[in-house]
Every structure is written in structure tokens, then in C-alpha cells.
Amino acid sequence: MATRTAISDASATDELGGSLRGELLVPSSPDYDAARRIWNGAIDRRPACIARCTGVADVVAAVRFARAHELEIAVRGGGHNVAGTAVCDDGIVIDLSAMRAVWVDPASRTARVQGGALWGDVDHETQAHGLAVTGGIVSHTGVAGLTLGGGIGWLMRKHGLTVDNLLSAHVVTAEGKTLRVSEDEHPDLFWALRGGGGNFGVVTSFDFRLHPVGTDVLAGPILWDAADTDNVLRFYRDFVHDAPDELGTVVRFGTAPPLPDIPEELHWRPVVIVASCYAGPIEAAERVLRPLRAFGAPLLDLVGPTPYVDHQSGLDSTVRHGWNYYWKSTYLPELSDDLVDVITEHAFSASSPRSYAALFHLGGAVSRVSPGDTAFGNREVSHALTLDAVWQPGEDYGDQDVAWTRGFFASLDRFRDGVYVNFLDADEGHDRVREAYGDAVYDRLAGVKTTYDPDNAFHHNKNIQPG
């Protein structure tokens, strides 16, 4: 890998700025500080320049400029990755945030999505036709980062991961070349893009397969007091074991957020929440969810018919831009009694009222794709658990809750079964990246990396090193 160098404001402005349609920002630019901020407010980095691209030609120019000057490269789509990979120190940020267009073809049930789009952009356009594709559970998550890492979301058990619905992509390589990749064109690169992260180029657009979901789904959270966590988890384990693919669920351990639909007397109360979304007929959903809704003594049941776009954005205000975040994560097997005991013991020990743990139920269509078909690893696991320390700027919870996530994570050591690459934080090393894929997939990814980026120009990510 070449040694990265620095550039001056003047050289960037004169050489790169003149070749861009979009704006070039340098540290002296009025909008520079706002443009370098990302979702995770704990990340504070100062790039030498930010190329705010408006199209593929701008991306090509930025990549070629970076390579010519041996600059560190960060690529920004939605800027939502917890590790802060969308911004770097001293180098160049190739910023796609102005490239957010979404085109839907309802006849073929496909959509083309630019690399800077957010999931809210996609849902807005696809839901005009009652269509959807698996996306993130927060609408301001970027399409590119979530897709390239795999893409888990409410619809995954029925319709697969986001990458399972990727038909093709347009990529700017480390050489500054543009490629269309699919099963028939550069199939090795297409395989790698489906789970291998941002290691192989800048994806300027994605083509997705869409599914008829309708505009309304039966969805929403059920809240129980934290004291009921042990019993709720044991019931939940049995409830989801044979659940139909249409049912997506996430269990959240923390305090009840101050959302408009939650009564004020429950705000900040420690609760266990099972949120669900049923990707099928409302009548069938009512039958499937009836046992969960009847279990124990819920504090609140907000399950009901709701617009899919509202459900997709319902958590947005609980994970705001500019707050501080630190995550630890692991895949887990089915919830044995011992595992339930560990989760119950640690889940409510955070100090910040905004910190939480979240348990995502996988299986279904996710597990039925052959492990070799995409680069996404560990498809056979039952759950993904993320431990999220969250605190606002100026609050003193950071050290305590980072320690909480690490201690909780350590207590899960005997249950760990890989990790979702998009949930890795900035301090996760190469061993954990390899853990996200397994040795066979990682080694195959390294081979593709050697073909398309032998100098590791795109390494400001969860890096796959050239083989």
C-alpha cells in the first residue's frame, strides 16, 4: 500500500476543483465543518478536502486525484457507520450525499438507487407502488453502507438480506474505471460486493429487486417491565422458533424512549420491548402475533396496522445524528436458558438512559441462501446482538457505558458465533473482520481485492487486505 501524503488547499482547489461539477470543500471553506460531521458524533476527523460529487464523472475525478496524490480515501454514502469510516484525517472524502435519486420501475419490480441515498429515500419511492426491499430499521441509514455489508432489516426473513436482492451495481474502481457488475459481468466482483463492504470500489448506483409488501403492515412494539425480561425472553425463544418467514422481530433492552405514542409515565422506564413487522396480510399477522400480545402483563401494546414507511422511520429520533455511539456486537445461537440468564443479568446495567441492547432474529430466507452465493458470512446463525452505548455531547456517560458494552460482550464469549460486519466499531481489529466472514469467505474476498485494488487504496473501512 502506497504511503499517503498531504495536499494544500490551493493544489486541491486548482487541480481537482476544476474537474468537478460538485463542490470541493477544504478546511478554509465555510461549509467544511458541517460537511465533515457524520452520524456518530464521537468521530472527529479533519480531511484535507471533501469532494461533494454530483455524478459518476465527479467520482472518477476524485478517485484519480486521490490516487495521483497518494491520498487517504474515505467514501461517504449516508455517513451512518458507527466506526466513522465515512470520514478520514488529512485525506479526501468522496462524498456521495448529493447523489440520492431513486428510480422505480413498477412493471419489472426493480429500482435503481444512487450511492448517496438513504433508506427513507428508497421507501418513499418504492411505497408509491406498494413495493419494498429489505432496508435498515432506521430511515436515515445509508443505502450503500448497509447494502455492501449485507443488509439486515424487517423484511429479511421473508425476502432475504439487501444483498440477496441486488441485481447489479455500477462501480468506480481504484484505477478510476467504471464497471457495471452483475452475475454476468465481473461476477467475482459482484460476489464480493454482496457482503464484502466498501473494499472494492465506489458504488455509484445499485439495482434492486423489489417485492409487493403493500403500503400498510401489522407492526409495532410491545413493552414489558424490565423485571419480566427473563420470562419474556424464554417465551420469545419458543414463539419465534417456528415463526413464519413473514414475521420480523427485534428485541430491545433499555429504557422506554420518549416517543409520542408512548405515555409520558413510561418515558425512561427500564423495559424489554419486542417490536415486530409482518410482511404479509393483516389478517394472518393478527393470528400469528396474538400469542405474543397475550403473554404476561404488557405495559403497552402498540401493534397495529401502520404505513410501512412510518414503521421504518419510527426509531429515527432515538438514534439522532451527532449523538455519541460505541458498539460491540456478536451473532448468537438460539436462546438457551444459560444465554437468557446472561442477557438478563447485563442488559440493564448501562448508565445512560439512551444506551440499549438489540437482538435481531435472523433465519428464514436469510439462512436458505447458499453460503457461497454471496460474501455475507454466518448465514446459519439465529440472532445478531448489538450492545449500543449512546450518550449526548456534554454528558459523562461515555466511559461507563463503553465499559458496559465491553463487559457485556465478554460475558457472551462462550456463545459467540461470528459477527455482522456493519456492527463492528472503530477499535475492532483484523481478527474480528475475519470473524465476520469465516476463513474461506475472507480468503476469497482477499483474492478479489488483489484483482481490483491490489494497492489497498480503499482501506478506510472494515478492511479486506489483498491476498
C-alpha positions, 0 to 999 in steps of 0.5 A, a space after each residue: 500500500 502506497 504511503 499517503 501524503 498531504 495536499 494544500 488547499 490551493 493544489 486541491 482547489 486548482 487541480 481537482 476543483 476544476 474537474 468537478 461539477 460538485 463542490 470541493 470543500 477544504 478546511 478554509 471553506 465555510 461549509 467544511 465543518 458541517 460537511 465533515 460531521 457524520 452520524 456518530 458524533 464521537 468521530 472527529 476527523 479533519 480531511 484535507 478536502 471533501 469532494 461533494 460529487 454530483 455524478 459518476 464523472 465527479 467520482 472518477 475525478 476524485 478517485 484519480 486525484 486521490 490516487 495521483 496524490 497518494 491520498 487517504 480515501 474515505 467514501 461517504 454514502 449516508 455517513 451512518 457507520 458507527 466506526 466513522 469510516 465515512 470520514 478520514 484525517 488529512 485525506 479526501 472524502 468522496 462524498 456521495 450525499 448529493 447523489 440520492 435519486 431513486 428510480 422505480 420501475 413498477 412493471 419489472 419490480 426493480 429500482 435503481 438507487 444512487 450511492 448517496 441515498 438513504 433508506 427513507 429515500 428508497 421507501 418513499 419511492 418504492 411505497 408509491 407502488 406498494 413495493 419494498 426491499 429489505 432496508 435498515 430499521 432506521 430511515 436515515 441509514 445509508 443505502 450503500 453502507 448497509 447494502 455492501 455489508 449485507 443488509 439486515 432489516 424487517 423484511 429479511 426473513 421473508 425476502 432475504 438480506 439487501 444483498 440477496 436482492 441486488 441485481 447489479 451495481 455500477 462501480 468506480 474502481 481504484 484505477 478510476 474505471 467504471 464497471 457495471 457488475 452483475 452475475 454476468 459481468 465481473 461476477 467475482 466482483 459482484 460476489 464480493 460486493 454482496 457482503 464484502 463492504 466498501 473494499 472494492 470500489 465506489 458504488 455509484 448506483 445499485 439495482 434492486 429487486 423489489 417485492 409487493 409488501 403493500 403500503 400498510 403492515 401489522 407492526 409495532 412494539 410491545 413493552 414489558 417491565 424490565 423485571 419480566 425480561 427473563 420470562 419474556 425472553 424464554 417465551 420469545 425463544 419458543 414463539 419465534 422458533 417456528 415463526 413464519 418467514 413473514 414475521 420480523 422481530 427485534 428485541 430491545 433492552 433499555 429504557 422506554 424512549 420518549 416517543 409520542 405514542 408512548 405515555 409520558 409515565 413510561 418515558 425512561 422506564 427500564 423495559 424489554 420491548 419486542 417490536 415486530 413487522 409482518 410482511 404479509 396480510 393483516 389478517 394472518 399477522 393478527 393470528 400469528 402475533 396474538 400469542 405474543 400480545 397475550 403473554 404476561 402483563 404488557 405495559 403497552 401494546 402498540 401493534 397495529 396496522 401502520 404505513 410501512 414507511 412510518 414503521 421504518 422511520 419510527 426509531 429515527 429520533 432515538 438514534 439522532 445524528 451527532 449523538 455519541 455511539 460505541 458498539 460491540 456486537 456478536 451473532 448468537 445461537 438460539 436462546 438457551 436458558 444459560 444465554 437468557 440468564 446472561 442477557 438478563 443479568 447485563 442488559 440493564 446495567 448501562 448508565 445512560 438512559 439512551 444506551 440499549 441492547 438489540 437482538 435481531 432474529 435472523 433465519 428464514 430466507 436469510 439462512 436458505 441462501 447458499 453460503 457461497 452465493 454471496 460474501 455475507 458470512 454466518 448465514 446459519 446463525 439465529 440472532 445478531 446482538 448489538 450492545 449500543 452505548 449512546 450518550 449526548 455531547 456534554 454528558 459523562 456517560 461515555 466511559 461507563 457505558 463503553 465499559 458496559 458494552 465491553 463487559 457485556 460482550 465478554 460475558 457472551 464469549 462462550 456463545 459467540 458465533 461470528 459477527 455482522 460486519 456493519 456492527 463492528 466499531 472503530 477499535 475492532 481489529 483484523 481478527 474480528 473482520 475475519 470473524 465476520 466472514 469465516 476463513 474461506 469467505 475472507 480468503 476469497 474476498 482477499 483474492 478479489 481485492 488483489 484483482 481490483 485494488 491490489 494497492 489497498 487504496 480503499 482501506 478506510 473501512 472494515 478492511 479486506 487486505 489483498 491476498 
